[in-house]
């Protein structure tokens, strides 16, 4: 009987301990997340070719996120950095600046762009010719031998953007990007995100793809897993066409995860995103933000 009492006592103490360690779980959900949840679009059953068809993931609840160690901004680490690598034309430079502006709004963190680095930093032994004769860089080399050595004051995340095509290992044709979430570094290529020129509709399409890819990868650095419940920028994708199908928007649960450590003003972020999409003629993103704004206005 004494042993049973002791066991119950230990369990109760353990539960109380968990509550103290995770006070966020005991707080009532912010009405903001409750309201915008109505705009979450549930994912359908995956079909052949979809990410979830070949990667049956379990997902990540808000509780699991809170109980898992993840990166949050501090006074010492609160700046996102972008590192351009290559020789960019004026339109590509404009894209990178627009990505910087977007990430600053999306994560509500200061975002800076390093001075452009030359392709010469990539040695010949990690370059190759691709299937169409294009030059490709080994993505892992950029992570391990370039980005890990970068010194960035108050940096919390670092993403390289290159205009050259990337490959992850010899047996793969290409990869859009690669990341080391433990080291909070990633690289993404702009090479396959548009056809021939960055003009008109192609400029907008390329920009939208870059915004999705960069916010998705940096979201992982902050502890967000792939979202399997709703149409969300944190959905896993197998292809560029699947990336195009998924939303720029973070679903209500993923927004709540991010906000739990960042503690930014949700309505301020939402209105700034609306303004960004409006200024850059991104109709889909603008419509999504307007829908969320309409929801939070209702009492």
N, C-alpha and C positions, 0 to 999 in steps of 0.2 A: 504494500500500500504506500509506504514511504517512497519507494522507487518510482511508483506511478505519479505520486504528487510532485516529486522532483522533476520528472520528465515534463509534466504539464507546465511547471514553473519555468523551466528552461525554454520551452516553446514560446510561452507568453513573453518572456524577456527578449527572445530573439525577434518576435514580431514588433515589440516596442522599439527595439534597436533599429530595425529596418525603417520604421516610420521616422525616427530621428534623422537617419542618414539621408532620407529622401523626402524632405518636407514638401516638395513640389507636388507629390502624389496626393497630399492631403488638402491641397488648395482647391477650391471650386473652380471649374473650368471657366475661363474668361468668356463672357457672352459673345465676344467677337468671333471666336472659333465656332461656337454653336450656330451663329447666324450664317456664316459663310459655308458651313458644312452642307447647306441645302444646294449649293452650286457644285459640289463634288460630283463627278460623273463616274459611276461604278464601271470598272473594267469588265468587258465581256469574257467569255471563255476563250483562252488562247488557241490559236490555230497554227498549223504547220508554218514555220518561218518566224513566228513571234518569239521574243526572248523567253517568255514564261513557258512556252511549249517545250523548249529545250533546256530551260533552267527552272524547274519547279521549286521556286523559293518559298520560304515560310513567312517572309515579311518581318516587320518590326513594329510592335505596338508602342504607344507612347510610354507605357510602363517599362517596357524592355529598354527603350532608349534612355530613360531617366536612370535606370539601374545599371547601365553600361558606361564605363569610363569614356568620355569624349571631350574633344577640344572646345573650350569656350574662350571668348575674348577676355583679356586682362589689360591692365594699364601697361604692362610690359610687352604684350603681344596683341595687337589689334589692327594691323594693316595687312591688306591683301596686295600682293605684288604680281605684276605681269611682266614676263621677260620675252620680248620679241627676238627671234633668231632668224636671220636671213636678210635678204634685200627686198624690201616691200615697196610697192608703188604707192602713189598718193591715196588711192581708194582703199588699199589694204591698211595703210596707216590710219585712215579714217575709221575703218572697222574696229581696229584695236582700241582706239580712243572711245568709241561707242560702247565697246565691251567693258572698258574701265568704268565708264559712267553707269552702266547697268549694274555691274557687280556692287558698286558703291551703294546703289539704291536697294538692290535685292537683299544684300546681307546687312545693310545699314552700317557698313564699316568703310573707313578710308581705304581707297584703292589707288595704287600708284603704278606707273609704267616705267620700268628700267630703260636705260639707253639701249638702242638696238644693238644686238651682238651679231658679228659676222658669221656666215656659214663656215668660215675657215676654222672655227673652233671644233668642227666635226672632222676627225681624221679619216683618211682613205679607207682604213680597215673596217670602219663601221658604215660605209656607204656602199650602195649597190645600184644596179639598173633594175627597174621594175618591169612588169609585164608589158608595158607600153613604151618602154625605153626611157621613162622618166627616172631621175635620180631619187633615191630614197635614203633616209637616215635611220639608223637603229634607234628606236625610241628609248630603250633601256639605257643606252649610253648617255643620252641627254639627261635622264633622271639621275643616274649614279655619278657621272663624271662632270656634269655641268651644274645642275641645279643644287645638288647637295653641297657644293662648294660656295654657293652664293651667300654673301653676307647682306642681310637686309634688316635694317633697324626696325624693331618692334613688329617684325613680320610674323603673321599667323598662318599664311598660306602663300604658296608661290606656284604660278602656272606659266609655263613657256608656251608661246604660240609661234609656229614656224610656217613658212610658205612652201616648204619642201614636203614631199610625201614621206610617210613613216612606215616602218615595218617592225614587228615585235620580236620575230625570230625567223631564221632562214626558211622554214617551211610555210610561213604565212605570206600571202600576197601583199597585204597592207593592214594598217590599223589607223583609225581616226585619231587615237590618242592613247596615252598610258599614264597611270598614276601610282604613286606610293602613298597611301593614305596615312601610314605610320609616320612617314617623313614629311607629310603635308606638302608634297610636290606633285606636279602633273605636267604633261606636255600634250598639246593638241595641234593638229595640222589644219591649215585653211585650204590646202591643196585640192581636196575633193569636194569642197562645200559649194562650188559654183562651176559653171560650164567654161566659158571663155573670157567673159568680161564682167566686171563688177559695176554694171550699169542698170538702172531702173529696177525691174522686178528681181533680177538676179542679185542685185546689191541687198535688197530687203530679205530675200530668201537666205542668202549666205549669212547675213547678220543674225537672223532668227535662229539659224542652226548653231552659230557660234555662241549665242546667248544660252541656248539649251545645254550645249555640251559643257561650257565653262561653269555655269551655275550648278549643273548636275555633279561634275567632278569635285568642285569645291564643297558642295553639299556633303559629299562622302567624307571629305576631310574633317568636317564638323560632326561626323558620327551618324549621318542619315543613311540608312540602308535603302535598297531598292523598294519602292512603293508597289504593292501588289493589289491594293484595294481600289484606288481611283485613278483616273487619268491625271497624271502628275509629271512634272519635270524630273522627278526621281524614278520614273519607270525605267527598267532596263530595256535596252534596244539591241537588236541584232544587225540592223542595217540603217542606212541613211533614210530610207523610205519609212521605216518604223519610227525613227526620230522625228520625221516630219509629221507623222500621225499624232504623236503625243503632245501634250500641252506644255506651254511655257510656264504655267501656273503651278505653284506648290499647292497640293491639296490641304484641307484644313488640319489634318493630323500632322503632316510634315511641317506646316507652318507653326503649329503649336510646339513641336519638338525644337525647332530652330529658335523660337522666341523664348523658350524656357531658360536658356543660358544667356541669350543676347539681351533680353529685356528691352527691346526697342519698342517704339510706339507703333502698333499695328496699323492704325488708321493713317498715320503719317506715311508709312512705307507704302501702303496701298495707293494713296493719292499721288505719291511721287512716281510709282510705277505707271499709273494711268497717264501722267504727264509725259513720261519718257516714251511710252508707246504712241502717244498722240504726236509728239514732236518728230518721231522717226517713221511715221506712217506704217506702223505695224498693227494692222486692223484686228487680227485675232487676239493679240495680247490686250489691246485697248478694250475690246468687247468683254473679255473675261474680267478685267479690273472694274469696268462699269457695272457688271452684274454683282460683283462682291460689294461695291460701294452702295448699290441699291439695297442690298440686304442689310448692311449695317445701319442704314438710315431709318429702317423700319423699326418701330418700337414694339 
